[in-house]
């Protein structure tokens, strides 16, 4: 073998078998081996009786056999040579003898002695003289010359044929018997050459297989024997047949055998036969008999690194092979790419559900035991290589937990793995990939240590798409106050944001994160340019921060989304909801924010400009609202039909809530140099007129006088002038209830009272508004209210407007004060009226008649009357009883009102009930 000394010395126990002169049976004649043990080896090596007449035949002596065995618990190698002894036995037949050498395995294997080397040394050894009486015969010393690998390789390639020898070796691994037959040209092949053939075949097996292999230069075919590899005249039974330099043996029948041959051929091609043989001869430990798996494993160890890498790529890797590779080549000794492949494979094997629990724990232990500084980067690459659908939080956290467990050996393991994953190439890829990373970081952000958080911050500043996705998720889940978010945004609040990228300054502006952040359109432009959905993130941040300024800042993007030129229906739904949160429709809104909200939302809610009717009553909001519209609407290039829609949205559908101040400021601005949208005036008045036609209602007192005059001039709205008459009468403070009632009747043509509320038609809101001051002033004088109600009932018998007035008071149309005071005065009036009714119903006293008062001086008294108070001979007045009690009118003959006021009917019914 290459690299070994030229000669090596080993000792061997020995034994001789033969016949003494005149002896009939063969037995052990001498030796240092116990006779029974020696006889076992002689018996195993003997397969037939030699024939002296076949000196030139293939089965001629000498015969050499190599026998692996175990003696006293240790492995040994036995060599048996059978030769002619040169004598004759008692029968006169030529006798033969057999010599046995038993060598301890350890010194023999350490010397790397092959069978050829042992046989050559045995031939040259000096054997002791046989002394049957010697108590302790000496051991034989063998001076062996190890076979060089080059010589062995050359013999296999040139004389045997590599594949021929490889098939024979694989069959032996399978436990098969191989019989080698000789072609005619090799019929006289000598024992040394035959031993070389046997040695060449066994050289393609790990050296440790010789501990159980048995081979012989000749075996008879007529008797059973246990020799595995022999030369023979022909194969026996199920032995495999191989013709030297001819027909190769059959192929292996097991998967391990086929794999062994394939691996031999591959390694010969890749490494060369000398490297292959050196590797196989280096495996000195005895192997178990026919353990093809172990032999294949050792064979693969020659190219274990490439083998493991290939198995990993094919998905067929075994953790046992990976462990053996790491034992020979730790991760930090492998090439960077190969070390990364192994680390990534172990991380995958350690994931939950990937392998049985025992294998998962083995993979985890291997990775942590052999961790190297490059393993963190490898794990990050592994995470980045997964398809998005496989990047579930549990799988990703499984890998990160491995890195966290390696922190005692590598303090930066967790931070490097996490930041490597976050900043991987896929982070700038699909929205799903960004979402997966954002979701992971959100789940981990509260548990990061200080150094890892700093590393993550640095990554976020370099990757705007990832950062915006992560901020968006924090906004959705209301976690913008978490420490990591604050640390990222704090970079914009130092030294006026110097050093922070513009897009991050834009994010801070949306969040109002710091008063030191410089405002500017460049920051917003940089923010929006990060991605197509950056506007959504901006609105989300602004929504959480309560920052409606974001609407104006995102004007181009929001216009396109609202108008349908960009985005999806889901984007428009999001925009509508975000605007409702930023500028909710409720009283007291500022004009600027309300205007931007209505401009963007106009197309999303059917054209309604709802916030125009919810502005703060601060003297500024209507002008601010109108100023934004005057500046922005011309840029939209509204067509005529769009102006009508805009006017409809501004006016609304409730006459009492028309924003007159906004509309007037929009069309007739008061500021110097301001240009009004005059083209909107006619659509606005048309919309107001349309409301009046369909509702029969008037508008609030904020209606500009010019517009009121123009509306009155329309033929179908001339009745609206009566509302102005009501206001004029109320303003005089001297109008009678009757004159006021006539004006109310004329201004309320469509109002009426009905006992069922759903059938009633309320007073126009302008009428209610106009008479409210009068009611507040006259409610203390209940007779004025009754007079108005009675007159309304008389003047509108079919509409019962007097009853409608009481109904309106009860429903708080004029406020709680009017209602409460009316009730109080009615209670007082009810008591006095009931008392008067009771007094009037008393009958005259029969005892005493009242005397008429004396006429004034100079005036004649009344004419005398008859019994019933009438002049004598005059008939009683019509409708009077002729006798007793006061006269009562005859039904149908006295004057009757068309309809009594409601309170009179109520008191009458109550009086009848008490009678």
C-alpha positions in Angstrom: 0.0 0.0 0.0 1.1 3.5 -0.7 2.8 5.3 2.1 3.5 2.1 4.1 7.0 0.8 4.9 8.6 -1.5 2.4 8.5 -4.5 4.8 6.5 -5.3 7.9 6.8 -8.1 10.4 3.9 -10.1 11.9 3.8 -13.3 13.9 1.4 -16.2 13.4 0.4 -19.4 15.2 0.9 -22.4 13.1 -0.1 -26.0 12.6 0.8 -28.9 10.3 -1.5 -31.6 9.2 -0.4 -34.8 7.4 0.5 -38.5 7.7 3.4 -39.9 9.4 5.2 -42.7 7.5 3.0 -45.7 7.6 0.1 -43.8 9.0 -3.4 -44.2 7.4 -5.4 -41.1 8.6 -4.5 -37.5 8.4 -4.1 -35.6 11.7 -2.3 -32.7 13.2 1.3 -33.4 13.4 2.7 -30.4 15.2 2.2 -26.7 15.8 1.4 -23.9 18.2 -2.4 -24.0 17.5 -4.5 -26.2 19.7 -5.2 -29.3 17.6 -9.0 -29.1 17.7 -8.9 -25.5 16.6 -6.4 -26.3 13.8 -8.5 -29.2 12.7 -11.5 -26.8 12.2 -9.5 -24.7 9.8 -8.1 -27.7 8.0 -11.6 -29.1 7.6 -13.1 -25.9 6.3 -10.3 -25.4 3.7 -10.6 -29.0 2.4 -13.4 -29.5 -0.2 -12.1 -32.6 -2.0 -9.2 -35.0 -2.1 -6.3 -33.9 -4.3 -5.3 -36.2 -7.1 -1.7 -36.8 -8.0 -2.5 -37.5 -11.6 -3.7 -34.0 -12.3 -0.4 -32.1 -12.0 -1.2 -29.8 -14.9 -5.0 -29.6 -14.3 -6.8 -26.6 -12.9 -7.3 -28.5 -9.6 -3.7 -29.4 -9.1 -1.9 -28.5 -5.9 -1.0 -26.3 -4.2 -4.4 -25.1 -2.9 -4.5 -21.9 -0.8 -7.5 -20.9 1.4 -8.1 -17.7 3.4 -10.5 -18.0 6.3 -11.8 -15.2 8.5 -12.8 -16.3 12.0 -12.9 -15.5 15.7 -10.8 -17.1 18.3 -11.0 -16.4 22.0 -13.2 -13.4 21.3 -10.9 -11.8 18.8 -10.8 -11.7 15.0 -8.2 -13.7 13.2 -7.2 -14.5 9.7 -6.4 -18.1 8.8 -4.2 -19.2 5.8 -4.3 -22.8 4.8 -1.9 -24.2 2.1 -2.3 -27.7 0.9 0.7 -29.3 -0.9 2.1 -32.7 -1.8 4.2 -33.9 1.1 6.5 -36.0 -1.0 5.9 -39.2 1.0 3.5 -42.2 0.9 1.1 -43.5 3.5 0.7 -47.0 4.7 -1.3 -47.9 1.6 1.4 -46.6 -0.7 -0.5 -43.7 -1.9 1.2 -40.3 -2.3 0.2 -38.2 0.7 -0.2 -34.4 1.0 0.1 -32.1 3.9 -1.6 -28.8 4.9 0.0 -25.9 6.7 -2.0 -23.5 8.8 -1.2 -19.9 9.8 -3.4 -18.0 12.2 -2.7 -14.3 12.4 -4.3 -11.8 14.9 -6.4 -9.3 13.1 -5.2 -6.2 14.7 -1.5 -6.3 13.7 -2.3 -7.7 10.3 -4.9 -5.0 9.6 -2.8 -2.3 10.9 -0.1 -3.4 8.5 -2.6 -3.4 5.7 -1.6 -6.8 4.5 -3.6 -8.2 1.7 -3.9 -11.9 1.0 -1.2 -11.7 -1.7 1.1 -10.1 0.8 0.4 -12.8 3.4 0.8 -15.7 1.0 4.0 -14.3 -0.3 5.3 -13.9 3.3 4.1 -17.4 4.2 6.0 -18.9 1.2 9.2 -17.2 2.4 8.8 -17.9 6.1 11.0 -20.4 7.9 8.9 -23.0 9.5 10.1 -24.7 12.7 11.0 -28.3 12.7 8.1 -30.4 13.8 8.5 -31.4 17.4 5.4 -33.2 18.7 6.9 -33.2 22.2 7.5 -29.4 22.4 5.4 -27.9 25.2 5.3 -24.3 23.8 6.2 -24.3 20.1 7.4 -20.9 18.9 5.3 -18.6 16.6 6.3 -18.1 13.0 7.5 -14.7 12.0 6.4 -13.4 8.7 8.3 -10.7 6.9 5.7 -9.3 4.6 5.9 -6.7 1.8 2.5 -4.9 1.6 1.0 -4.8 -1.8 1.1 -1.3 -3.3 -2.2 0.3 -4.3 -0.8 1.1 -7.8 0.0 -2.6 -8.4 -3.3 -3.7 -7.1 -5.2 -1.1 -9.2 -3.3 -2.0 -12.3 -4.0 -5.7 -11.8 -7.8 -5.1 -11.4 -8.0 -2.8 -14.4 -5.8 -4.8 -16.8 -6.2 -8.4 -15.7 -9.6 -8.7 -14.1 -11.8 -5.9 -15.4 -13.2 -3.4 -13.0 -16.8 -4.1 -13.5 -16.2 -7.9 -13.4 -14.5 -7.6 -10.1 -17.1 -5.1 -8.8 -20.0 -7.5 -9.5 -18.2 -10.3 -7.7 -17.6 -8.1 -4.7 -21.2 -7.0 -4.6 -22.5 -10.6 -4.7 -20.3 -11.5 -1.8 -21.9 -8.6 0.2 -25.3 -10.1 -0.6 -24.2 -13.4 1.0 -23.9 -15.2 -2.3 -21.2 -17.8 -3.2 -19.1 -17.0 -6.3 -17.4 -19.7 -8.3 -14.7 -18.6 -10.7 -14.0 -20.9 -13.6 -11.0 -20.8 -15.9 -11.0 -20.5 -19.6 -8.7 -22.9 -21.4 -5.9 -20.2 -21.7 -5.9 -19.9 -17.9 -6.2 -23.6 -17.1 -2.7 -23.8 -15.6 -3.0 -20.5 -13.6 -0.7 -20.9 -10.6 -1.7 -20.4 -6.9 0.1 -17.0 -6.6 -1.9 -15.6 -9.5 -5.1 -17.1 -8.3 -4.5 -15.5 -4.9 -4.0 -12.2 -6.7 -7.4 -12.6 -8.4 -9.0 -13.3 -5.1 -7.2 -10.3 -3.6 -8.3 -8.0 -6.4 -12.0 -8.9 -5.9 -11.8 -8.4 -2.1 -9.9 -5.1 -2.6 -13.2 -3.7 -3.9 -14.7 -4.4 -0.5 -13.8 -2.5 2.7 -10.8 -4.2 4.3 -12.8 -5.1 7.3 -14.9 -7.6 5.2 -11.9 -9.9 5.3 -12.8 -10.7 8.9 -15.6 -12.8 7.7 -14.7 -13.6 4.1 -13.4 -17.0 3.0 -11.8 -17.7 -0.3 -9.8 -20.5 -1.9 -7.8 -21.1 -5.0 -9.7 -24.3 -5.6 -12.9 -26.0 -4.3 -14.4 -29.2 -5.4 -17.9 -29.1 -6.7 -19.0 -32.5 -5.4 -19.2 -31.7 -1.7 -20.9 -29.0 0.3 -18.6 -26.3 1.7 -18.8 -22.8 3.1 -16.1 -21.1 1.1 -17.6 -17.9 -0.4 -15.2 -17.2 -3.2 -13.4 -20.0 -5.0 -12.0 -21.3 -8.2 -13.9 -24.3 -9.3 -14.4 -26.6 -12.3 -18.0 -25.4 -12.5 -20.5 -23.7 -10.1 -22.4 -25.8 -7.7 -26.0 -25.4 -6.8 -27.0 -21.8 -6.5 -23.4 -20.5 -6.7 -22.9 -17.4 -8.9 -20.7 -18.1 -11.9 -17.9 -15.9 -13.2 -15.4 -16.8 -15.9 -12.0 -15.3 -15.4 -11.3 -12.8 -18.3 -14.6 -13.8 -19.7 -18.3 -13.9 -18.8 -19.0 -11.5 -15.9 -21.1 -12.8 -13.0 -24.8 -12.0 -12.8 -25.8 -8.6 -11.4 -26.6 -8.2 -7.7 -30.1 -9.0 -6.7 -30.6 -6.6 -3.8 -30.9 -2.8 -3.8 -27.8 -2.6 -1.6 -25.8 -4.7 -3.9 -26.9 -2.7 -7.0 -26.2 0.5 -5.1 -22.7 -0.8 -4.2 -21.8 -1.5 -7.8 -23.1 1.8 -9.0 -21.2 3.6 -6.3 -18.0 1.8 -7.2 -18.3 2.8 -10.8 -19.1 6.4 -9.9 -16.3 6.8 -7.5 -13.8 5.1 -9.9 -14.9 7.7 -12.5 -14.8 10.6 -10.2 -11.9 9.9 -7.8 -9.8 7.3 -9.7 -9.2 3.6 -8.8 -6.2 4.2 -6.7 -8.0 6.7 -4.4 -10.9 4.3 -4.3 -8.7 1.3 -3.3 -6.8 3.4 -0.7 -10.1 4.4 0.9 -11.4 0.8 1.0 -8.2 -0.6 2.4 -8.3 2.1 5.1 -11.3 0.6 6.8 -9.5 -1.7 9.2 -12.3 -2.5 11.7 -13.9 -5.9 11.3 -17.3 -5.7 9.7 -20.3 -7.9 10.4 -20.8 -10.7 7.9 -22.6 -9.7 4.8 -23.5 -6.3 6.2 -24.0 -4.6 2.8 -25.4 -1.5 4.3 -22.4 -0.9 6.4 -20.0 -1.7 3.5 -22.0 0.7 1.3 -21.8 3.4 4.0 -18.0 3.1 4.2 -17.7 3.1 0.4 -19.7 6.3 0.3 -17.5 7.9 3.0 -14.9 8.4 0.2 -17.2 11.0 -1.3 -19.4 11.5 1.7 -19.5 15.2 1.3 -20.7 15.1 -2.3 -22.9 12.2 -1.5 -24.7 14.0 1.3 -25.0 17.1 -0.8 -26.5 15.1 -3.6 -28.9 13.3 -1.3 -30.0 16.6 0.2 -30.7 17.9 -3.3 -32.7 14.8 -4.2 -34.5 14.8 -0.9 -33.2 11.3 0.1 -30.6 12.4 2.7 -30.2 10.4 5.9 -29.4 12.2 9.1 -27.0 9.4 9.9 -24.9 10.3 6.8 -25.1 14.0 7.7 -23.8 13.2 11.2 -20.9 11.2 9.8 -20.0 14.1 7.5 -20.0 16.6 10.3 -17.9 14.3 12.4 -15.3 14.3 9.7 -15.9 17.8 8.4 -17.4 20.4 10.8 -19.5 23.1 9.2 -16.8 25.7 9.5 -14.4 23.5 7.6 -16.7 23.0 4.6 -17.0 25.3 1.7 -19.5 28.1 2.3 -22.0 26.8 -0.1 -21.8 23.3 1.2 -22.0 24.4 4.8 -25.1 26.4 4.0 -26.7 23.4 2.3 -26.1 21.2 5.4 -27.4 23.9 7.8 -30.5 24.5 5.8 -31.2 20.8 5.5 -30.9 20.3 9.3 -33.2 23.3 9.9 -35.8 21.8 7.6 -35.6 18.4 9.3 -36.0 20.1 12.7 -39.3 21.8 11.8 -42.5 20.6 13.4 -44.2 17.9 11.3 -41.2 17.4 8.9 -40.0 14.1 10.4 -40.6 11.9 13.4 -39.9 13.5 16.7 -36.7 11.5 17.3 -35.2 12.6 13.9 -36.3 16.2 14.5 -34.5 16.3 17.8 -31.4 14.7 16.2 -31.4 17.3 13.5 -31.8 20.1 16.0 -28.9 18.7 18.1 -26.6 18.3 15.1 -27.2 21.9 14.0 -26.6 23.4 17.4 -23.6 21.2 18.1 -21.9 22.1 14.8 -23.2 25.7 14.6 -20.9 28.0 12.7 -21.1 31.8 12.1 -22.3 31.2 8.6 -25.2 29.1 9.7 -27.4 32.2 10.5 -27.1 33.4 7.0 -27.8 30.0 5.7 -31.0 29.8 7.7 -32.1 33.2 6.4 -31.5 32.0 2.8 -33.6 29.0 3.6 -36.5 31.1 4.8 -36.2 33.4 1.8 -36.3 30.4 -0.6 -39.7 29.1 0.6 -42.7 29.7 -1.6 -45.0 32.3 0.0 -47.7 29.8 0.8 -45.1 27.9 2.9 -44.0 30.9 4.9 -46.4 30.3 7.7 -45.7 32.0 11.1 -45.2 28.6 12.8 -42.6 27.3 10.2 -40.7 30.6 10.2 -40.7 30.8 13.9 -39.4 27.2 14.1 -36.3 28.2 12.2 -35.9 31.4 14.2 -36.2 29.4 17.4 -33.2 27.3 16.2 -31.2 30.5 15.7 -32.3 31.7 19.2 -31.1 28.5 20.7 -27.7 29.1 19.1 -27.2 32.5 20.7 -25.0 31.1 23.6 -22.5 30.0 20.9 -23.2 32.8 18.5 -24.6 36.0 20.1 -25.7 37.4 16.7 -27.4 34.2 15.5 -31.0 35.3 16.0 -30.5 38.9 14.9 -28.7 37.8 11.7 -31.2 35.2 10.8 -34.2 37.5 11.4 -32.7 40.5 9.5 -31.5 38.2 6.7 -35.0 37.0 6.2 -36.6 40.4 6.4 -34.1 41.9 3.9 -34.1 38.9 1.6 -34.6 39.2 -2.1 -38.2 38.1 -1.8 -38.9 41.0 0.5 -39.2 43.3 -2.5 -41.3 40.8 -4.4 -45.0 40.0 -4.1 -47.4 41.6 -1.7 -47.9 38.2 -0.2 -44.2 38.0 0.6 -44.2 41.4 2.2 -47.3 40.5 4.2 -45.6 37.3 5.5 -42.6 39.3 6.7 -44.7 42.1 8.1 -46.8 39.5 10.0 -43.8 37.8 11.4 -42.1 41.0 12.5 -45.4 42.2 14.1 -45.6 39.0 16.1 -42.0 39.3 17.3 -41.6 43.0 17.8 -42.4 43.1 21.5 -40.0 40.3 22.4 -36.9 41.5 20.6 -33.8 42.3 22.7 -32.1 45.7 22.3 -29.4 44.6 19.9 -31.8 42.6 17.7 -34.3 45.6 17.7 -31.5 47.9 16.5 -30.5 45.5 13.7 -34.1 45.3 12.6 -34.5 49.1 12.6 -31.5 49.3 10.3 -33.1 46.8 7.9 -36.4 48.7 8.0 -34.8 52.0 7.1 -33.2 50.3 4.1 -36.3 48.6 2.8 -39.2 51.0 2.5 -41.7 48.5 1.0 -41.3 46.2 3.9 -41.5 49.1 6.4 -44.7 50.4 4.9 -46.3 47.0 5.0 -45.2 46.5 8.6 -46.5 50.0 9.6 -49.8 49.3 7.8 -50.2 46.1 9.8 -49.4 48.0 13.1 -52.0 50.5 12.1 -54.6 47.8 11.4 -53.9 46.2 14.8 -53.6 49.4 16.7 -50.0 48.8 17.9 -48.3 51.9 16.6 -47.2 52.6 20.2 -45.0 49.5 20.4 -41.3 50.2 21.1 -40.0 49.1 17.8 -42.3 51.4 15.9 -41.3 54.3 18.0 -37.6 53.5 17.5 -38.0 53.5 13.8 -39.9 56.8 13.7 -37.5 58.4 16.2 -34.9 58.5 13.5 -37.0 61.2 11.8 -37.2 63.4 14.9 -33.4 63.9 15.4 -31.7 67.0 14.0 -34.8 67.8 12.0 -34.8 64.4 10.4 -31.4 64.7 8.9 -30.2 61.3 7.7 -33.6 59.8 7.6 -34.9 58.9 4.1 -37.6 61.1 2.7 -40.2 58.3 2.6 -39.7 57.7 6.3 -40.2 61.4 7.0 -43.5 61.1 5.0 -44.6 58.3 7.2 -43.8 60.4 10.3 -45.9 63.3 8.8 -48.9 61.0 8.4 -48.5 59.8 11.9 -47.7 63.2 13.4 -44.9 61.3 15.1 -42.8 64.3 16.0 -43.2 68.0 15.9 -39.6 68.3 14.6 -40.4 66.5 11.3 -40.0 69.0 8.5 -43.1 69.3 6.4 -42.8 69.2 2.6 -44.2 67.7 -0.5 -41.0 65.9 -1.3 -41.4 63.6 1.8 -45.0 62.8 0.8 -44.0 62.2 -2.8 -41.2 59.9 -1.7 -43.6 58.0 0.5 -46.2 57.5 -2.2 -43.5 56.4 -4.7 -42.5 53.4 -2.5 -45.4 51.2 -3.8 -48.7 51.3 -5.6 -50.5 50.8 -2.3 -48.5 53.4 -0.3 -51.5 55.7 -0.3 -53.4 53.1 1.7 -50.7 52.9 4.2 -50.6 56.7 4.5 -54.4 56.8 5.1 -54.2 54.0 7.6 -51.5 55.8 9.6 -53.4 59.1 9.4 -56.6 57.4 10.5 -54.9 56.1 13.6 -53.3 59.4 14.3 -56.5 61.4 13.6 -54.7 63.4 10.9 -57.2 64.6 8.2 -54.4 66.6 6.6 -53.5 63.4 4.8 -56.4 63.9 2.4 -54.9 67.0 0.9 -51.4 65.5 0.9 -52.6 62.5 -1.1 -54.7 64.5 -3.6 -53.4 63.0 -6.9 -53.7 59.4 -5.8 -57.0 59.8 -4.1 -58.5 61.6 -7.1 -57.6 58.7 -9.3 -58.9 56.1 -6.9 -62.2 57.9 -6.3 -62.7 58.6 -10.0 -62.1 54.9 -11.0 -59.0 55.7 -13.0 -56.9 53.5 -10.7 -57.3 50.9 -8.0 -60.0 48.3 -7.4 -63.5 48.3 -5.9 -61.9 47.2 -2.6 -59.6 50.3 -2.8 -62.6 52.5 -3.2 -64.4 50.9 -0.3 -61.3 51.4 1.8 -61.1 55.1 0.8 -64.7 55.7 1.6 -64.4 54.2 5.0 -61.1 55.9 5.8 -62.6 59.3 4.9 -65.5 58.7 7.2 -63.0 58.0 10.0 -60.8 61.0 9.3 -63.6 63.5 8.8 -66.8 62.0 10.2 -70.1 63.5 9.1 -71.1 65.3 12.3 -71.8 68.9 13.3 -68.9 71.3 14.0 -66.5 70.3 11.1 -63.7 72.6 9.9 -64.2 73.8 6.4 -60.9 72.7 4.8 -61.0 69.1 6.0 -64.7 68.8 5.2 -64.2 70.1 1.7 -61.4 67.6 0.9 -63.4 64.8 2.3 -66.5 65.7 0.3 -64.4 66.2 -2.9 -62.9 62.6 -2.7 -66.0 61.0 -1.4 -68.4 62.6 -3.8 -68.0 59.9 -6.4 -68.1 57.2 -3.8 -71.5 58.0 -2.1 -73.6 59.0 -5.1 -72.5 62.6 -5.4 -73.5 63.8 -1.9 -71.5 66.6 -0.3 -72.7 65.8 3.2 -70.2 67.7 5.2 -71.2 71.0 3.6 -74.2 70.9 5.9 -72.2 70.0 9.1 -69.8 72.9 9.2 -68.8 74.7 12.4 -70.7 77.9 13.1 -67.4 79.8 13.6 -67.6 82.3 10.8 -64.7 80.6 9.0 -65.7 77.1 8.1 -68.1 77.9 5.2 -65.6 80.3 3.6 -62.8 77.7 4.0 -64.9 75.0 2.5 -65.9 77.1 -0.4 -62.3 78.3 -1.0 -61.1 74.6 -1.4 -63.9 73.9 -3.8 -63.3 77.1 -5.8 -59.6 76.1 -6.1 -60.1 72.4 -6.9 -63.3 72.1 -8.9 -62.0 74.0 -12.0 -59.1 71.6 -12.2 -61.5 68.7 -12.6 -63.1 70.2 -15.7 -66.7 69.6 -14.7 -69.2 69.2 -17.5 -72.7 70.6 -17.4 -74.3 67.5 -16.2 -71.6 67.1 -13.6 -72.3 70.7 -12.4 -75.9 69.7 -11.9 -74.9 66.6 -9.9 -72.5 68.7 -7.8 -75.2 71.3 -7.1 -77.5 68.5 -6.0 -74.9 67.1 -3.7 -74.2 70.5 -2.1 -77.9 71.5 -1.7 -78.9 68.1 -0.4 -82.4 66.8 0.0 -83.6 68.5 3.1 -84.6 72.1 2.5 -84.1 73.2 6.1 -80.4 72.2 5.9 -79.3 73.8 2.7 -75.8 75.4 3.3 -76.6 78.9 2.1 -73.4 80.4 3.3 -71.3 77.8 1.6 -73.2 78.1 -1.7 -73.1 81.9 -1.7 -69.4 82.0 -0.9 -68.7 79.4 -3.6 -70.5 81.4 -6.2 -70.2 85.0 -4.9 -67.0 85.0 -2.9 -66.3 88.1 -0.7 -62.5 87.9 -0.7 -60.5 90.3 -2.8 -59.5 88.7 -6.1 -61.5 85.6 -5.5 -63.3 84.2 -8.5 -66.6 82.5 -7.9 -68.1 79.5 -9.8 -70.9 81.4 -11.5 -71.8 78.5 -13.6 -73.0 76.7 -10.5 -75.6 79.3 -9.6 -78.4 78.2 -11.9 -78.0 74.5 -11.1 -78.1 75.4 -7.4 -81.3 77.4 -7.7 -82.8 74.7 -9.9 -82.1 72.1 -7.2 -83.6 74.4 -4.5 -86.7 75.0 -6.6 -87.1 71.3 -7.2 -87.0 70.7 -3.5 -89.7 73.3 -2.9 -91.9 71.8 -5.6 -91.8 68.4 -4.1 -91.9 69.2 -0.4 -93.9 72.4 -0.4 -91.5 73.7 2.1 -89.5 76.8 2.5 -85.9 77.3 3.3 -84.0 78.5 6.4 -83.5 82.1 7.2 -79.9 82.0 5.7 -81.3 82.1 2.2 -79.7 85.1 0.5 -82.3 87.8 -0.5 -81.3 87.8 -4.1 -81.9 84.1 -4.4 -85.2 84.4 -2.5 -86.4 87.0 -5.0 -85.4 84.9 -7.9 -87.2 81.8 -6.6 -90.4 83.9 -5.9 -90.4 85.0 -9.5 -90.9 81.4 -10.7 -94.5 80.7 -11.6 -94.8 77.6 -9.6 -93.2 79.1 -6.5 -95.1 82.4 -6.1 -96.8 81.1 -3.0 -93.5 81.3 -1.2 -94.1 85.1 -0.8 -96.6 84.3 2.0 -93.8 83.0 4.1 -92.1 86.4 3.9 -95.4 88.0 4.9 -95.4 85.8 8.1 -91.9 87.1 9.0 -93.0 90.7 8.4 -96.1 90.3 10.6 -94.1 88.7 13.4 -91.5 91.5 13.2 -94.1 94.2 13.8 -94.9 92.7 17.2 -98.5 94.0 16.8 -100.1 91.6 14.4 -103.4 90.1 15.5 -103.7 86.3 15.7 -106.3 86.5 12.9 -104.0 88.3 10.4 -101.2 86.0 11.3 -103.4 83.0 10.9 -104.5 84.1 7.4 -100.8 84.3 6.4 -100.1 80.9 7.8 -103.0 79.4 5.9 -101.7 80.9 2.7 -98.2 79.7 3.3 -99.2 76.1 4.2 -101.3 74.8 1.3 -100.1 71.3 1.8 -100.3 71.0 5.6 -103.1 69.2 7.4 -103.9 67.5 10.7 -105.1 63.9 11.1 -105.6 61.8 14.1 -103.1 59.3 12.7 -99.6 60.8 12.8 -98.5 59.1 9.6 -101.3 60.8 7.7 -100.5 64.3 9.0 -98.5 66.9 6.9 -96.4 69.2 9.0 -96.1 72.9 8.7 -93.4 73.9 6.4 -90.2 74.4 8.3 -90.0 78.0 7.2 -93.4 78.6 8.7 -92.4 76.9 11.9 -89.2 79.0 12.0 -91.1 82.2 11.2 -93.8 81.9 13.9 -91.5 80.6 16.6 -90.6 84.1 17.9 -94.3 85.0 18.0 -95.1 81.9 20.1 -92.3 82.6 22.5 -93.7 86.0 23.0 -97.4 85.2 23.3 -97.4 82.0 25.2 -97.8 83.8 28.4 -101.1 85.2 27.0 -102.9 82.0 26.4 -105.9 83.7 24.8 -103.7 84.9 21.9 -102.7 81.3 21.2 -106.3 80.1 21.4 -107.4 82.9 19.1 -104.8 81.9 16.5 -105.7 78.2 16.7 -109.5 79.0 16.5 -108.9 81.2 13.5 -106.8 78.6 11.8 -109.5 76.0 12.2 -112.2 78.4 10.9 -110.1 79.5 8.0 -109.0 75.9 7.0 -111.9 73.6 8.0 -110.5 70.7 5.9 -106.9 71.1 7.0 -107.6 71.7 10.8 -104.4 73.8 11.0 -105.4 74.9 14.5 -105.3 71.4 15.7 -102.0 70.9 13.7 -100.6 73.9 15.6 -101.3 72.2 19.0 -99.9 69.0 17.6 -96.7 70.8 16.6 -96.4 72.3 20.0 -96.7 68.9 21.6 -94.0 67.5 19.4 -91.6 70.2 20.4 -91.5 71.8 17.0 -91.2 75.2 18.8 -89.1 73.9 21.7 -89.8 72.7 25.2 -90.4 76.1 26.7 -93.4 76.8 24.4 -94.8 73.4 25.1 -94.5 73.6 28.9 -95.8 77.2 29.2 -98.8 76.3 27.0 -99.6 73.4 29.2 -99.3 75.5 32.4 -101.6 78.2 31.0 -104.1 75.6 29.8 -104.3 74.1 33.2 -105.0 77.5 34.7 -107.6 78.3 32.0 -109.2 74.9 32.4 -109.8 75.4 36.1 -111.3 78.9 35.6 -113.5 77.7 32.7 -114.8 74.7 34.7 -115.6 76.9 37.6 -117.5 79.3 35.3 -119.5 76.5 33.8 -120.5 75.2 37.2 -121.7 78.7 38.2 -123.6 79.2 35.0 -125.4 75.9 35.3 -127.0 76.9 38.7 -130.8 77.3 38.6 -132.5 80.6 39.6 -133.7 80.8 43.2 -137.7 80.6 43.4 -137.9 82.7 46.7 -136.6 85.8 45.3 -136.7 87.5 42.0 -134.1 90.0 41.2 -135.5 93.5 40.8 -134.7 95.6 37.9 -132.5 98.5 38.6 -134.3 101.9 38.7 -133.9 103.8 35.5 -131.7 106.8 35.5 -133.3 110.1 36.3 -135.2 111.5 33.4 -135.7 108.2 31.8 -138.9 106.2 31.8 -138.8 102.7 33.2 -139.2 99.6 31.1 -142.6 98.8 29.8 -144.6 96.4 31.8 -144.2 92.8 31.0 -146.3 89.8 31.2 -145.7 86.8 33.4 -142.8 85.7 31.3 -141.1 89.0 31.1 -142.5 90.0 27.8 -144.8 92.8 27.0 -148.4 92.0 27.5 -149.8 90.3 24.5 -146.4 89.8 22.9 -145.4 86.3 21.9 -142.3 84.8 23.7 -139.0 85.1 21.9 -138.2 82.4 19.5 -136.4 79.6 21.1 -137.4 80.4 24.7 -139.3 78.2 27.0 -142.7 79.6 28.0 -142.2 78.7 31.6 -139.3 78.4 34.2 -135.6 79.0 33.8 -133.5 80.8 31.3 -134.1 80.6 27.7 -132.0 78.0 25.7 -131.4 78.2 22.0 -133.2 75.8 19.8 -130.8 73.6 18.0 -130.2 74.7 14.4 -131.6 78.2 15.0 -128.8 79.9 16.9 -125.5 81.0 15.4 -122.9 78.0 15.4 -119.3 78.0 14.5 -118.2 75.7 11.6 -115.7 74.1 14.0 -114.9 74.8 17.6 -111.3 74.9 18.7 -109.9 71.7 20.0 -109.6 73.0 23.6 -113.3 74.0 23.6 -114.4 70.6 22.5 -112.1 69.0 25.1 -113.6 71.2 27.9 -117.1 70.6 26.8 -116.6 66.8 26.9 -115.0 67.1 30.3 -118.0 69.2 31.6 -120.6 66.7 30.3 -118.7 63.9 31.9 -118.9 65.7 35.3 -122.6 66.5 35.0 
